[in-house]
Amino acid sequence: MNRLTKKQQQELFIKEFLRRLREASPGARVYMPVGDVFKGADVVGLDELRAARRVPVVRDGNEREDRSK
């Protein structure tokens, strides 16, 4: 029996997870044992992602702020 690489294990896991999501009824939760499939993966905090996506607003002082949003 061949051993799968970590990348192959992750791809199979994601494929199975997506299959279960498609088959689940709307609003149902899908649970899967992760084990160590993603052990050692890079973990990024959501705050870091949100900060990276924010675009700084540049104002020259002559513009009025739009508060309708």
C-alpha positions, 0 to 999 in steps of 0.5 A: 500500500502506498503512503500518501504525501501530506499534500495528497492527504489534504487534497483528499480531505478537502474533496471529501469535505466538499462532497459532504457539504454538497450532499448536506441539507441547507443549514446542516453542519458537516463534521469530519475528523481532521486528525493531523492532516493539517498539522504543521500548516500555516495558521493565519489569524483572521485579524491579520487577514482583515488588516491585509485586505483593508485599503488605507483611505487617503484624504487631503482634507478638502473632501467630506466624509461619506457617512451614509455607509 
